[in-house]
Amino acid sequence: MAGTGSGAGVRGTRRRAASSRAGGRPGLSPERIVDGCIALLDEQGADALTFRRIGAYLGVDPTALYRHFRDKDELVLAVADRLLARSMEDFAPSGDWRGTLRDMLVRSREVYLAHPEAAVLSVARTTRRPAEMAAVEIILGALADAGFPPEEAVRYYRVLVDFILSWSGLEAAFLTLDQEAQSGDDGAWSREYAGAPADRYPRIAAASAYLPTVGPQENFELALDLLLDAVEVRAGRFGDRDGAGPRG
């Protein structure tokens, strides 16, 4: 799990550094630095994201990083944009606006959960970089196809993006907890909630058999479909005003 600082991660770092000193290091580039940061976050957690430790991980002098990134915040923004870029690899908008939005949001969550430590640093940021701008363009285009004029499309864009960032950030933060904390929280539904006294918590007691059965994937898909259902209903209202239904 990310953030544990495992011995395997330390050994991997040493091997990479040794390889670099032996002459096997590729040229340093912003892309290599950002990919290294994501891998370092996966292995050692957010506390490892310092220029000194990034340099050691990549087998370079930390001062070399400053030729590409002036400070840690600029590096975090680049990491955030790289996660977005990964979510759009091999992505192509479908002929259906709802399918396009759903695919983009699902892909985003999958990438964030694959790199939870990086996700926690990223979800609150606006990168103003190419991958983010490409994503904004696609989402606004899908909403335009649904029938929304630009002013309304922007409003629904913000709702959709804030939903996926908030949701993914919450799940990613859970994945950065140690295993004992995760197990305790997961098991609470079948322990403490199952034993809640019915005279004090009658609704919980009536639902106690079902509370442990709703997993994160099912929960996410239900929430996403509810949100897209609402967007579709609102889009239909704009189509009615124009005398035509939504496009796409």
N, C-alpha and C positions, 0 to 999 in steps of 0.2 A: 504493500500500500504506500502511496505517496506520503512523504513527510516523516518516514520512520528513520531515515539516516542509516540504512542497513549497511552491514559490512560489505555485501556484494556491490553496493553502489560505490563505496570507497575504493574497493579493489578495481572496479571498472574505471574510476577516475584515474587511478595510478597507471593502469595499462594505457589509457589514452595519452596521458602525459608522457609516459615512457616512449610510446610510438612517435609522438611529436618530436621529442628530443633526438630520436634516432633518424629523423629526417622524413618521417611519413606524414607530417602535418600538411594538409592542404592550405592554400592561401586563405588568410582571414578575410571575411566579408560580412556585411550585415546579416545576410541570410544564414551563414554558418553560426554567427553569434546567437541569433534569435533561436535557431533550432537547438543549439547547445543549451540555451537558457531553459527552454521547455523541457529538455531531457533532464537537466539538473533539478528543476522543480519537481519533476516526476519522482526522481530518486531521493532527493534530500529535503524537499519542502521549501517554503517561502523564505525561511531564514537564511538559506544558502545563496539567495540572489544578491550577492555583492560582487563588485568588480574584481576583488581579489579572488573570490572563489570561482567565479566564472572563468577568469584567466587560468586558474589552476586546472579547472575541468577541461578547458580547451587546449591546455598545454602552451599557453602564450603568456607574455608579460601583461599584467592587468592594464598597464598604461596604453597598450595597443588598442584596447577597446574604445578609448576616448577618441580615436580617429574616426570612429563610426557613430558613437553615441555620446552626447555631451554629459549625460547624467543618467541615473537609474530610472527616473520617470520616463525619459524618452525611450529607454529600453523596454519598460513595461508596456508602453503604448505600441511598440513594435511587436511585442509578444501577443498582445491582444489582437492586433491586426492579422498576425500569422494564424491564430486560431480560426479567425473568420475565413481566411483564405483556405485553410484546410477543410472547413465545412463546405466550401463551394467547389472543391475539386471534382471534376467530372459532372458538375451540376449543369442542367439545362432547363430553362423554364418550360413547363408543359403548356398544352393548349388550353388548359383550364386554370383560371386564376387561383381558385381555392387549392388545387393540387400543387401549384407553384409555391404558395405560401406555406402549405403544410410541409412540403418536402424541405424547404429552407429551414423552418423552425425545428423540425425533427433532426436534421443534419447538425444544426448548431448545438442542440442539446447533447447529441452523441459525442461531438468533439470536446465539449466542455467536460463531460463526465469522464472521458478518456484521459483528461489532463486536469484533475480537480484543483491542484495547487495553483496552476497557471490560471484556471478559470476564476478562482476567488480573487486574484489580482486584477482580472480583466473585465469582469462583467459590469463594473461601475464606471468604466472609462469610455470616452468618445475618442476614437483613434485618429479621426480625420486623415486617414490614409487610404490607399487604393482599394484594399479588400472591403473595408467598411463602405466606401462610396459605391462600389459595385453592388454590394448587398442592398444599400438604400435605393439605388436606381431600380433594381429588380423588384423590390417590394412595392415601391411606388408605382411601377409599371403594372404589377398585378392588380393593385387596388384601382388603378385607372381602368383596367380591363373589366373590373367588377362594376364600374359605373360611377365611381366617386370622382368629383372634381378635385383639383389640386388641394384646395384648402381642407377638404374633408379627408382626402387621402393621407395628408400629413398627420392628422389626428389619429387615424386608425393605424398608420405606420407606427406611431409612438406607442400605442397600446400594445400592438403585437410584439414589438421589439422589447419593450419593458417587461412584458409577460415572460418571454423566453429567457431574458437575462436574469430576471428575478428568480424564476423557477430553477434555472440551471445553477445559479449561484447558490441557492438554498441546498440543492442536492449535492453540489460540489463541496460546499462547506461541511456537510455531513460526512462525505467520503474522506475528508482530511482529519477527522477524529480518529483516535486510536481504536483498535478493535474492541476493547472492552466497553468503551462508551457507545460505539455503534450497536453492539450486541444488547447492551442495556436498554437503549432506546427502542430498538426493534422488538425486543421481547416484552416491553411494557404493555403492549396491546393484549398479549395472551397471559400476562401475569397480573399486574396491578389493576388494569381495567376489567379483566375477567372477574376479579374478586371484589369489584366495587359493590358496596351494599345497596341492594335494590330499594330499600326504603328511603335512602338519601339521593341516589342517582338512578331513578327508574328508567330513564331513556338509555343510559349507558348499559344498564343491566339487560334491557331488551335487545340491544344491538351488540352485546359483547361477543357473541359467537362470530360476528361478521367483521368486527374491527380488525382482526389480524389478517384478514384475507385480501385486503386492498393493498396491492404492492405499488411501488413507485412508478413502474411502467404503465400499469393500468390507470393509475391516478393521473399521470401526465396526459395520456391519450384522451381521457375523458375531459379534462380541463381544456385541452387544445381544441377538441371537437366542439365543446360548448362555446368557446370563444369564436371559432370560425362560423358556427351556426349564427351567432349574433351578428357578425360582420355581414354574412350573407343576407340576413333579414334587413339590415340597414341599407345594404346595397340595393336591394329590391325597391326600397322607398325612393331612392334617387332615380332608378329606372322608371318608376311610375310617373314621376314628375316630368320626365322627358317624353313620356308616351312610348317608351321602349324598355325592354328588360335589360339586365346587365349583359355586357359582352362577355365572351369567353365561355 
